[in-house]
Amino acid sequence: MGKLLRRTFAIGDLVTIAPDFRNTVLDFDFERYIGIVVKKPEDNEYIVYWTNSPVNNYYKGMWCGDHLVRVEDYDTEKEKLQNRLHAIEL
């Protein structure tokens, strides 16, 4: 079995939505949202205070750590996703 990798965050981390997050809204702008991790209630779940919100409750939302990425790591994660998609197309 392969090694399980998951994204983890500390309270106070600036996060945005991971570029590989699946959403049903077709025009969803992943790069627009920035939030601050304010609480970690359960393993790999986080309460985020959004400065710009991707959900109807504009202030808080619970997110799985796999749906988030640190703001400073976003470009790297986006490039990894594009490389994976390109490899699948070949």
C-alpha positions as CSV (number, residue, x, y, z in Angstrom):
1,M,0.0,0.0,0.0
2,G,1.2,3.5,-0.8
3,K,2.1,6.2,1.7
4,L,-0.9,8.3,2.7
5,L,-0.3,12.0,2.2
6,R,-2.6,14.6,3.5
7,R,-2.4,18.4,3.9
8,T,-2.2,19.6,7.4
9,F,-2.5,23.1,8.8
10,A,-1.9,25.0,12.0
11,I,-4.2,27.6,13.6
12,G,-3.4,30.9,12.0
13,D,-2.3,29.6,8.6
14,L,-3.5,31.6,5.6
15,V,-5.3,29.2,3.2
16,T,-7.1,29.1,-0.1
17,I,-9.0,26.4,-1.9
18,A,-6.8,23.7,-3.4
19,P,-6.7,23.8,-7.2
20,D,-7.7,20.2,-7.4
21,F,-10.9,20.7,-5.3
22,R,-14.0,19.5,-7.2
23,N,-16.9,21.8,-7.1
24,T,-20.2,21.7,-9.1
25,V,-20.0,25.4,-9.9
26,L,-18.4,25.7,-13.3
27,D,-17.2,29.3,-13.0
28,F,-15.7,28.8,-9.4
29,D,-12.7,31.1,-9.0
30,F,-10.4,29.1,-6.7
31,E,-7.8,31.8,-6.5
32,R,-10.2,34.4,-5.2
33,Y,-10.7,33.0,-1.7
34,I,-8.3,33.6,1.3
35,G,-9.1,32.4,4.8
36,I,-7.4,31.9,8.1
37,V,-7.6,28.6,10.0
38,V,-9.2,29.4,13.3
39,K,-10.0,26.0,14.8
40,K,-9.2,22.3,14.3
41,P,-12.2,20.3,15.6
42,E,-11.3,16.9,14.3
43,D,-8.6,15.1,12.4
44,N,-8.0,16.8,9.1
45,E,-11.0,19.1,9.4
46,Y,-10.6,22.8,9.9
47,I,-12.8,25.8,10.7
48,V,-11.8,28.7,8.3
49,Y,-12.6,32.4,8.7
50,W,-12.9,33.5,5.0
51,T,-12.0,37.0,4.1
52,N,-13.7,36.3,0.8
53,S,-16.1,33.4,1.1
54,P,-16.7,30.4,-1.2
55,V,-19.8,29.4,0.7
56,N,-23.1,31.2,1.6
57,N,-22.0,31.6,5.2
58,Y,-19.5,34.3,4.5
59,Y,-17.5,34.0,7.7
60,K,-16.9,30.4,8.7
61,G,-16.9,27.0,7.1
62,M,-15.6,23.5,7.9
63,W,-13.2,22.1,5.4
64,C,-11.3,18.9,4.9
65,G,-7.6,19.6,4.8
66,D,-7.5,18.0,1.4
67,H,-9.6,20.8,0.0
68,L,-7.3,23.5,1.3
69,V,-3.7,24.7,0.5
70,R,-1.5,27.3,2.1
71,V,-1.6,30.5,0.1
72,E,2.1,30.5,-0.4
73,D,2.0,27.0,-1.8
74,Y,-0.9,27.6,-4.2
75,D,1.2,28.1,-7.4
76,T,3.2,24.9,-6.8
77,E,0.0,22.9,-6.2
78,K,-1.6,24.4,-9.3
79,E,1.5,23.5,-11.4
80,K,1.5,19.9,-10.0
81,L,-2.2,19.5,-11.0
82,Q,-1.5,20.8,-14.5
83,N,1.4,18.4,-15.0
84,R,-0.8,15.5,-13.9
85,L,-3.6,16.5,-16.3
86,H,-1.1,16.9,-19.1
87,A,0.4,13.4,-18.4
88,I,-3.1,11.9,-18.5
89,E,-3.8,13.5,-21.9
90,L,-0.6,12.0,-23.4
